[in-house]
Amino acid sequence: LILAACGGANGSDGATGAGGNDATAGQAATQRVIKAGIGLNEDHPEGQGLLKFKEIVEQKTGGKIKVETYFAAQLGDDQQMTEALKAGTLEVTVPSTSPLVGTVKEFGIFDFPFLFNSGEEADAILDGPIGQKILEKLPEHNLVGLSYWENGFRNLTNNQHPVAKLEDFQGLKIRTMQNEVHLDAFQALGANPTPMAFSEVFTALEGKTVDGQENPLATILSNKYYEVQDYLSMTRHVYTPFAFLISKSFWDQLTPEEQTIIREASIEAGKYQRELSRKADQEALDALTKEGMKVNELSDAEKERIKQVIQPVIDKYSEQFGRDLVDQLNQQLAEIRKQ
Ligand code: TK8
């Protein structure tokens, strides 16, 4: 949104608006408003990160750029908000990279199960040449990717039984994100996966349309899934990044100085957000146990069996996303692990 400060009732006409009826007329002071929407709640690390972004941008621009925040999928789910950015009707969203594969398929490499061993490994890849190369594919879709934030390692909840071994996946109806790697991986494990927008998950769990879902602990807590799910299995089967996106049509109207402020704010807020996310991941387990969830770990041997069943899915999608890219990813991971 770009509002002329002198606009009065016709403010949305923009900087050339008719205005002229108040004291600011003639100063051509352009006030910009960034509408920013996310899927998670304000109390979630992603919500707190977005508030940090707002604080930095408003402070550094002396209030010339205002950020209006919308949480809990009020403006739609990840895919809908991303489409709104493309259309130029929303300025910022911070979706999981997984439902973005319809726009840039290469984001799918981050959906490979058991790819990262820690958040720090993910940071190194996402902030390094591979993560950046994928963000560079966004502008041709009228999107600009400014940084990666953390959704985190995903764990499985359901209301049938603890999932402690490979066979326990058999027949479980699991909601997945709208992402074919996730879908195929759960199918390979013998589960019965259903892709669904995040905003519909609680109702689907409550109404028992599905038996379970998987998300990082902070989300299981913030979205109160413990109210409708009995079992929490610590699968940590995949790490999901968030991508901080801004509408390209809005971005192109900014001055270089404004672009720098916004880019740096998204990175700085992202650092803060990643820290909060890691703290929340540790603290949420206690809280979920107190809420009565029955928590189980998986043995290394079972995780190994699960990995073997999933490997053909990773092979298949490595071809689709590009062998070179996946080789480069594995090479860089090997280097990080040597350090
Ligand atoms: C929130 C989503 C969510 C994701 C999912 O908009 O869909 O399960 O993990 O956090 O991005």
Residues whose N, C-alpha, C, O or C-beta is under 5 A from the ligand:
A	BS01	TK8	G39 L40 D78 P95 S96 M177 F198 E214 N215
